[in-house]
Amino acid sequence: MNKYVTLAALVFCALSAQAQEPSDKLWHLLPYSKKGNSGIGLAEAQEMTKNKKSQTVIVAIADAGVDIDHPDLKNMLWINKDEIPDNNIDDDNNGYVDDVYGWNFCGDVTFDNMELTREYARLNSKYELKSTENSSDIEEYNRYLRIKEIYLKEQQEAKSTYELLEQMMAGINAFEENYGAEMTLNEVTGHKAQNRSEQIAKMVLLNNAKGAKESFDFKAIKSEIKKGYDQYDFMYNYGYNPIFNPREEKVGDDYTNATEQGYGNNKVYYGERFSNHGTHVAGIVAADGSNDFGTTGICQSCKIMSIRNVPEGDERDKDVANAIRYAVDNGAKIVNMSFGKGYAYRPEVVKEAIRYAEGKNVLLVHAAGNSSQNNDIEDNFPNDNGNEFNNWLEVGASSWQKKPNALAIFSNYGKKEVDLFAPGVAIYSTTPENNYEAFDGTSMASPVAAGVAAYVWSYYPNLSASQLKTLLIDSAIPIKGRNKIPGKRKKKRVKTISKSGAQINLPAALRAAEKLMK
């Protein structure tokens, strides 16, 4: 999933504390409203089902790992009762040793390449010194030339941005050394820069101070810059580094064998940085609503299965396929997949796993992506191969704002490829080490939809995955009027850029399920 900020956005952005925010931090749970803060209607759904009995639905979070000790998640976890913890024996004979909470197909990999880099490295080794005349596979050779051009451009951009951010961080640290973290705006304004690093830092500090609604906050600005620096540090040194390959050492599988299973380990939490995303996603689906702190997940009758298949970098097709198969074989009814990429190495392996899940009546919910792109004309993997599968739900992100800003500015879209939208801006949920934070992304919209699907299925377990997908789409509430196309100023009716033109709604889905199951 493309989660990296541009330099312009980093340097000249308004900080989150200064930006417009929803009036309710759990706005995504509120009722549908044309006036903004348009959520899924959780309270109404709870009233509708208060006298009904639910069944447990296991939702697999195929992601970066989940903090299984988080106080808002620890009571909501799927536990493999057929496995005796820590005895180093595969007690249930499912091919995975001590898989108590799920499985980790990334092994000890934390950083990995972008798929573009891996494809460039693979094809470059075949075609670097060849010409069209000397290539036996002209189609693949032409693909190599396209990938090479894009890779070299993006790698250079990552390098130049990283070097600039490196200077920026040096300047920010110099300001802190001179004035302390509690420095005033007057001190920044009066500072005489001694070098380029300090000049850049001063420009950034003053620019962010201009739009501040509150007092100048050096710590907040530094924190945002540090996040950007960390991202581009990864991109330059790992993501776009064709020499870097942690797979053999830290996973130990035969990567050329796409059907291999059983590799990896049972460690489903990899610390605050590397499992931040997965922990947040898990909380959206099923954070404990029975306590009086933190947040509330959508589905209280759900159990979370943690499957780690996403490092910092692009997920690998083999791991995605195995994550789906593991979830299906171990009882998950829904698999949430808040990841994606623009290139694929073995997409057919993933398609086989999707078909396997389809045959086992398992619903796959996938984030459409955060590149403001039309998925009908630009690649975003994995996907349902042009509506080939009836158990695949593709989810874009809606905003808490009213029209013309009802859609998230970053969300991907597509009349053929994106089924519906779900809240995906400023979504408050669990983060590692007992924390909470609001994140943006179709990565958040997908678990909102998965939580809604799980809630409905828990009360109507006789629905098929195909029926559930269809009723979620058909019952979604149309997003009225002309709204801005994500990433553009142009406005269109949302139905022209997605299948349904609508936002998922839990009470409406429950009513549809009740009608269908009569």
C-alpha positions in Angstrom: 0.0 0.0 0.0 1.4 3.4 -1.0 1.7 5.2 2.4 4.5 7.5 1.6 4.2 11.3 1.6 5.6 13.5 -1.0 8.3 16.1 -0.1 6.0 19.0 -0.8 3.3 17.5 1.5 5.8 16.9 4.2 7.5 20.3 4.1 4.4 22.5 3.6 1.7 20.5 5.2 -0.5 21.7 8.0 0.1 19.5 11.0 -2.8 17.2 12.1 -3.3 19.4 15.1 -3.9 22.4 12.9 -6.0 20.6 10.3 -9.8 20.3 10.1 -11.0 17.4 12.1 -14.3 15.6 12.7 -16.4 16.7 15.7 -16.5 13.1 17.1 -13.3 11.0 17.2 -15.5 7.9 16.6 -17.4 9.5 13.8 -17.2 6.3 11.6 -19.6 4.6 14.0 -22.2 7.4 13.9 -25.5 7.3 11.9 -25.5 8.1 8.2 -26.0 11.9 7.7 -26.0 14.2 4.7 -24.6 16.9 6.9 -21.2 15.2 7.5 -19.8 12.8 10.1 -21.6 10.2 8.1 -20.8 6.8 9.7 -22.0 3.2 9.5 -24.9 3.5 12.1 -23.5 1.2 14.8 -26.0 2.3 17.6 -29.0 1.7 15.4 -27.7 -1.7 14.4 -27.2 -2.7 18.1 -30.8 -1.7 18.8 -32.0 -3.8 15.9 -30.1 -6.9 17.1 -30.5 -6.5 20.9 -32.9 -9.4 21.1 -31.1 -11.6 18.6 -28.4 -14.2 19.3 -25.1 -13.9 17.4 -22.6 -16.5 16.4 -18.8 -15.9 16.6 -17.2 -14.9 13.3 -13.4 -15.1 12.9 -11.9 -12.3 11.0 -8.3 -12.7 9.8 -6.2 -9.6 9.8 -3.7 -10.3 7.0 -1.4 -7.4 7.7 1.8 -6.4 9.5 1.0 -8.1 12.8 -1.2 -7.3 15.8 -0.3 -6.4 19.4 -1.9 -9.3 21.1 -1.3 -7.8 24.6 -3.2 -4.6 23.8 -5.9 -4.1 26.6 -8.5 -3.4 23.9 -7.7 -6.4 21.8 -6.5 -9.2 24.2 -10.0 -10.4 24.9 -11.0 -10.3 21.2 -8.4 -12.6 19.8 -8.8 -15.9 18.0 -7.0 -18.6 20.0 -6.1 -22.0 18.4 -7.4 -24.2 21.1 -6.0 -27.3 19.4 -2.5 -26.0 19.8 -0.5 -26.3 23.1 1.5 -23.0 23.4 5.3 -23.1 23.3 5.8 -26.9 23.2 7.4 -26.7 19.7 5.0 -29.3 18.4 2.4 -29.0 15.7 -0.3 -30.4 17.9 -3.2 -29.9 15.5 -1.2 -31.1 12.5 -2.0 -28.1 10.3 1.6 -27.6 9.2 2.3 -24.7 11.6 4.0 -25.1 14.9 2.6 -23.3 18.0 0.3 -21.1 15.9 -1.8 -20.0 18.9 -2.8 -16.6 17.6 -2.1 -17.0 13.9 1.0 -17.1 11.8 3.8 -15.0 10.4 4.8 -15.6 6.8 7.4 -12.8 6.8 9.7 -14.6 9.3 12.1 -12.0 10.9 11.9 -9.7 7.9 11.0 -6.1 8.9 12.2 -4.1 5.9 11.7 -5.4 2.4 11.9 -4.0 -1.2 9.1 -2.5 -3.2 7.8 -5.0 -5.8 8.9 -2.6 -8.5 12.5 -2.9 -7.2 12.3 -6.7 -7.1 10.9 -6.9 -10.7 13.6 -4.5 -11.9 16.4 -6.5 -10.3 15.0 -9.8 -11.7 14.5 -8.6 -15.2 17.7 -6.5 -15.2 19.8 -9.6 -14.6 18.2 -11.1 -17.8 18.1 -8.1 -20.1 20.6 -5.5 -19.1 23.1 -6.2 -21.9 20.6 -7.4 -24.5 18.8 -5.6 -27.3 15.4 -6.2 -28.9 17.0 -8.4 -31.6 18.8 -10.6 -29.0 15.7 -11.1 -26.8 13.7 -14.3 -27.1 10.7 -12.8 -25.3 10.0 -9.4 -26.8 6.9 -8.8 -24.6 8.9 -9.4 -21.4 11.8 -7.3 -22.7 9.6 -4.4 -23.4 8.1 -4.7 -19.9 11.6 -4.6 -18.6 12.3 -1.4 -20.4 9.1 0.2 -19.0 9.9 -1.0 -15.4 13.5 0.2 -15.7 12.5 3.7 -16.7 10.0 3.9 -13.8 12.3 2.3 -11.3 15.2 4.6 -12.0 13.0 7.7 -11.8 11.4 6.7 -8.5 14.8 5.5 -7.1 16.3 8.9 -7.9 13.4 10.8 -6.3 13.7 8.7 -3.2 17.4 9.4 -3.0 17.1 13.2 -3.5 14.2 13.4 -1.0 16.1 11.3 1.6 19.2 13.5 1.3 17.1 16.7 1.7 15.3 15.2 4.7 18.6 14.2 6.2 19.7 17.9 6.0 16.3 19.0 7.4 16.6 16.7 10.4 20.2 17.9 11.0 18.9 21.5 11.0 15.9 20.6 13.3 18.3 18.9 15.8 20.5 22.0 15.7 17.5 24.3 16.6 16.7 22.0 19.5 20.3 22.0 20.7 20.3 25.8 20.7 16.9 26.6 22.1 15.5 23.4 23.6 12.2 21.6 22.6 10.1 24.4 24.2 11.5 27.1 21.9 9.4 30.1 20.9 8.4 31.3 17.5 10.4 34.5 18.1 13.5 32.4 18.7 13.0 30.6 15.4 12.3 33.9 13.5 15.4 35.6 15.0 17.8 32.6 14.4 20.6 33.3 11.9 21.2 30.0 10.0 24.8 28.8 10.0 24.4 26.4 7.1 22.0 25.0 4.5 20.5 22.5 7.0 19.5 25.2 9.4 18.1 27.3 6.5 15.9 24.4 5.4 14.8 23.7 9.0 13.9 27.4 9.6 11.9 27.6 6.4 9.9 24.5 7.5 9.3 25.7 11.0 8.1 29.1 9.9 5.9 27.7 7.2 4.2 25.3 9.6 3.8 28.1 12.1 1.9 30.3 9.6 -1.2 28.2 9.6 -1.2 27.2 13.2 -4.5 27.7 15.0 -2.8 27.1 18.3 0.6 28.2 19.7 3.8 27.2 18.0 4.6 23.5 18.7 8.2 22.5 17.9 7.7 19.0 19.2 4.7 18.3 16.9 6.5 19.7 13.9 9.7 17.7 14.6 7.6 14.5 15.1 6.0 14.9 11.7 9.3 15.6 10.0 10.8 12.5 11.7 8.0 10.3 10.4 8.8 11.6 6.9 12.5 11.0 7.4 11.9 7.5 8.6 9.8 6.8 5.5 12.3 8.0 3.0 15.2 6.4 5.0 13.3 3.1 4.3 12.6 4.0 0.7 16.1 4.9 -0.2 18.1 2.3 1.8 15.7 -0.6 1.5 12.6 -0.1 -0.7 14.4 1.0 -3.8 17.7 -0.8 -3.1 17.9 -3.7 -5.6 20.8 -5.3 -3.8 19.0 -5.6 -0.5 17.3 -9.0 -0.2 16.5 -10.2 3.4 14.4 -13.2 2.3 16.9 -16.0 2.4 18.4 -15.1 5.7 15.3 -14.0 7.6 12.6 -16.3 6.2 14.5 -19.4 5.0 12.0 -20.6 2.4 12.6 -21.5 -1.2 11.2 -18.3 -2.7 11.2 -19.8 -6.2 8.7 -22.4 -4.9 5.4 -20.4 -5.0 3.4 -23.3 -3.6 5.5 -23.9 -0.5 3.8 -23.6 2.9 4.8 -23.9 6.5 7.6 -21.5 6.5 7.9 -18.4 8.8 7.2 -18.5 12.5 4.4 -18.0 15.1 5.5 -14.5 16.2 2.5 -12.3 15.1 3.6 -9.0 16.8 6.8 -7.3 15.6 6.9 -4.2 17.8 5.6 -0.7 17.7 6.9 0.4 14.4 6.4 -2.7 12.3 3.0 -3.8 13.7 1.4 -0.4 14.0 -0.7 -0.7 10.9 -2.0 -4.2 11.7 -2.9 -3.3 15.3 -4.9 -0.3 14.1 -6.8 -2.3 11.5 -7.6 -5.0 14.1 -9.1 -2.5 16.5 -11.4 -1.0 13.8 -12.9 -4.5 13.3 -13.2 -5.7 16.9 -11.7 -3.5 19.7 -13.3 -4.5 23.0 -16.5 -2.5 23.5 -17.2 -3.9 27.0 -14.7 -1.8 28.8 -14.9 1.9 29.5 -11.7 3.1 27.8 -10.1 3.4 24.4 -12.2 2.7 21.4 -15.0 0.3 20.2 -14.7 -2.1 17.4 -17.6 -2.7 15.0 -18.1 -6.4 15.6 -18.2 -7.5 19.3 -19.1 -11.1 18.3 -15.8 -11.4 16.3 -12.5 -12.9 17.1 -9.3 -11.6 15.4 -6.9 -14.0 13.8 -3.5 -12.3 13.2 -1.6 -13.2 10.1 1.6 -11.3 9.4 2.3 -11.1 5.6 3.2 -7.4 5.2 6.7 -6.0 6.0 7.7 -2.4 5.7 7.8 -2.5 1.9 5.7 -4.4 -0.5 4.1 -7.7 0.4 5.2 -10.8 -1.6 2.6 -12.7 -3.6 3.6 -16.1 -2.1 2.9 -14.7 1.4 -0.4 -13.2 0.4 -1.6 -16.5 -1.1 -0.5 -18.4 2.0 -2.1 -15.9 4.3 -5.4 -16.4 2.6 -5.1 -20.2 2.7 -4.1 -20.2 6.3 -7.1 -18.1 7.2 -9.5 -20.3 5.3 -8.1 -23.6 6.7 -8.2 -22.4 10.3 -11.8 -21.1 10.4 -11.8 -17.5 9.3 -15.0 -16.4 7.6 -13.6 -13.0 6.5 -10.0 -12.0 5.6 -9.3 -8.3 5.7 -6.4 -7.2 3.4 -5.3 -3.6 3.9 -2.4 -3.7 1.5 -1.7 -3.5 -2.2 1.0 -2.6 -4.8 1.3 -1.5 -8.4 3.3 -4.5 -9.6 3.1 -8.3 -9.1 5.6 -11.2 -9.5 3.3 -14.2 -9.3 -0.3 -12.9 -9.4 -1.6 -16.3 -10.6 -0.7 -17.8 -7.2 -2.8 -15.2 -5.4 -5.7 -15.8 -7.8 -5.6 -19.5 -7.0 -5.8 -18.7 -3.3 -8.7 -16.3 -3.9 -10.5 -19.1 -5.8 -9.7 -21.5 -2.9 -11.4 -19.1 -0.5 -14.3 -18.7 -2.8 -14.8 -22.4 -2.8 -14.8 -22.4 1.0 -17.3 -19.6 1.3 -14.9 -17.0 2.7 -15.2 -13.3 2.0 -12.1 -11.3 1.1 -12.2 -7.6 1.8 -9.5 -5.5 0.2 -8.4 -1.9 0.4 -8.5 -0.1 -3.0 -5.3 1.9 -2.4 -4.2 5.4 -1.6 -2.9 6.8 -4.8 -5.9 8.8 -6.0 -5.8 6.6 -9.1 -8.5 5.0 -11.3 -8.0 1.3 -10.7 -9.9 0.5 -13.9 -6.9 1.8 -15.9 -4.0 1.5 -13.5 -2.8 -1.7 -11.8 -3.4 -2.4 -8.1 -2.6 -5.9 -6.8 -4.1 -8.1 -5.6 -7.4 -7.8 -7.3 -10.4 -9.9 -8.4 -9.2 -10.1 -12.0 -12.1 -8.1 -13.5 -14.9 -9.4 -11.3 -13.9 -13.0 -11.8 -14.6 -13.9 -8.1 -17.9 -13.5 -6.2 -16.2 -13.4 -2.7 -14.1 -10.2 -3.3 -15.1 -6.8 -1.9 -13.0 -3.8 -3.0 -13.3 -0.8 -0.7 -12.5 2.9 -1.3 -12.4 5.5 1.5 -15.1 8.1 2.3 -14.5 11.2 4.4 -16.4 12.5 7.4 -17.1 15.7 5.4 -20.2 16.5 3.3 -20.3 17.0 -0.4 -18.3 17.9 -2.5 -15.7 16.4 -0.2 -17.5 13.1 0.7 -14.7 11.0 -0.7 -11.2 10.9 0.8 -8.8 12.9 -1.4 -6.3 10.0 -1.5 -8.7 7.1 -2.3 -8.4 5.0 -5.4 -11.6 4.5 -7.4 -13.0 2.8 -10.5 -16.4 2.1 -12.0 -15.4 -1.5 -12.6 -12.9 -2.2 -9.8 -14.2 -0.4 -6.6 -17.4 -1.8 -5.1 -18.3 0.8 -2.5 -16.8 3.3 0.0 -16.4 3.2 3.8 -15.2 5.7 6.3 -11.4 6.0 6.0 -10.3 9.4 7.2 -9.4 10.2 10.8 -10.3 6.7 12.0 -9.5 6.3 15.7 -8.3 2.9 16.7 -5.8 0.8 18.7 -2.0 1.2 18.2 0.8 -0.8 19.9 1.9 -0.6 23.5 -1.6 0.4 24.8 -1.9 3.4 22.6 -4.6 4.9 20.3 -4.4 7.1 17.2 -6.4 8.3 14.3 -5.2 7.2 10.8 -6.2 7.9 7.2 -6.4 5.4 4.4 -8.3 2.8 2.5 -6.4 0.6 4.9 -8.9 1.9 7.5 -12.0 1.8 5.2 -11.4 -1.9 4.4 -11.7 -3.1 8.1 -14.7 -0.8 8.5 -16.4 -2.8 5.7 -15.0 -6.1 7.1 -16.4 -5.2 10.5 -19.8 -4.5 9.0 -19.7 -7.7 7.0 -18.8 -9.7 10.1 -21.5 -8.1 12.2 -24.1 -9.0 9.6 -22.8 -12.6 9.2 -22.8 -13.1 13.0 -26.6 -12.7 13.0 -27.3 -14.2 9.6 -24.8 -17.1 9.4 -26.6 -18.9 6.6 -25.7 -16.2 4.1 -23.1 -17.2 1.6 -20.1 -15.0 1.0 -21.5 -14.1 -2.4 -24.8 -13.1 -0.9 -23.2 -11.1 1.8 -21.0 -9.2 -0.7 -24.0 -8.5 -2.9 -26.3 -7.2 -0.1 -23.5 -5.0 1.3 -23.2 -3.3 -2.1 -26.9 -3.2 -2.8 -27.9 -1.8 0.6 -25.1 0.8 0.7 -26.5 4.4 0.8 -25.9 6.4 -2.3 -23.5 9.3 -2.0 -25.6 12.1 -3.4 -24.6 15.0 -5.6 -21.4 15.8 -7.4 -18.2 15.1 -5.4 -14.6 15.8 -6.1 -12.8 12.9 -7.8 -10.0 11.9 -5.4 -6.9 13.9 -6.2 -8.7 16.2 -8.6 -10.7 19.4 -8.6 -13.2 18.0 -11.1 -16.5 16.8 -9.6 -18.6 13.8 -10.7 -21.4 11.7 -9.4 -19.9 9.0 -7.3 -21.8 6.3 -9.2 -19.6 7.1 -12.3 -16.4 6.3 -10.5 -17.5 3.1 -8.5 -19.8 0.2 -8.9 -22.4 1.3 -6.4 -21.6 5.0 -5.9 -22.5 4.4 -2.3 -21.2 4.2 1.3 -21.6 1.0 3.4 -24.3 1.1 6.0 -24.8 -1.5 8.8 -28.5 -1.0 9.6 -29.4 -1.1 5.9 -27.3 -4.3 5.4 -29.1 -5.9 8.4 -32.5 -5.1 6.9 -31.4 -6.5 3.6 -30.1 -9.7 5.3 -33.4 -10.1 7.2 -35.4 -9.8 4.0 -33.2 -12.2 2.1 -33.2 -14.9 4.9 -37.0 -14.9 5.5 
